[in-house]
Amino acid sequence: MKMLRIRWQRLVYGGRTCPRCESTGEEIEKAVSILKQILAPLEIEVAVERDELSINEFRENPLESNRIWIEDRPIEEWLSGKVGQSPCCDVCGPYECRTVEVEGEVYETITSDLIVKAGVLAALNLINKSCCEEDGDK
């Protein structure tokens, strides 16, 4: 079976994260459930890795928080989006947190729709790579 890997990192400070990251975490759960259903017939499993940033790591680079990679590529690359930033909450303090802009819309919480779309694109890429490798074996 092939494996679709999703990695998400966010600030965790004093056992808490910000509302933006908390919401994204909920959206990831929804997206993974959908992706598992969509990709199971294609014999692709979905694995999620959740990484925590310390407050010091966050302060050094706040845009590293609430960041998602699918198959080692940032989600914004799969979606032809771009990264932005905006003020967040008391957990994040004075630092502006990561946003993602896709098709002119800015997302503070990365929605399950975006994650599923990027996941399907990444799965197609996995299938294409697998087919090319098999063709090369012939």
DAPE-V219817 format. One record per run of one state. SS is the DSSP state (2 for helix, 1 for strand, 0 for the rest). FROM is the first residue (numbers start at 1). LEN is the number of residues. If there is no record, write none. Layout:
ss = [SS & SS]
from = [FROM & FROM]
len = [LEN & LEN]
This chain:
ss = [0 & 1 & 0 & 1 & 0 & 1 & 0 & 2 & 0 & 1 & 0 & 2 & 0 & 2 & 0 & 1 & 0 & 1 & 2 & 0 & 1 & 0 & 1 & 0 & 1 & 0 & 2 & 0]
from = [1 & 2 & 12 & 13 & 14 & 16 & 17 & 19 & 41 & 44 & 54 & 55 & 61 & 62 & 65 & 67 & 71 & 73 & 75 & 79 & 82 & 88 & 96 & 103 & 105 & 108 & 112 & 138]
len = [1 & 10 & 1 & 1 & 2 & 1 & 2 & 22 & 3 & 10 & 1 & 6 & 1 & 3 & 2 & 4 & 2 & 2 & 4 & 3 & 6 & 8 & 7 & 2 & 3 & 4 & 26 & 1]
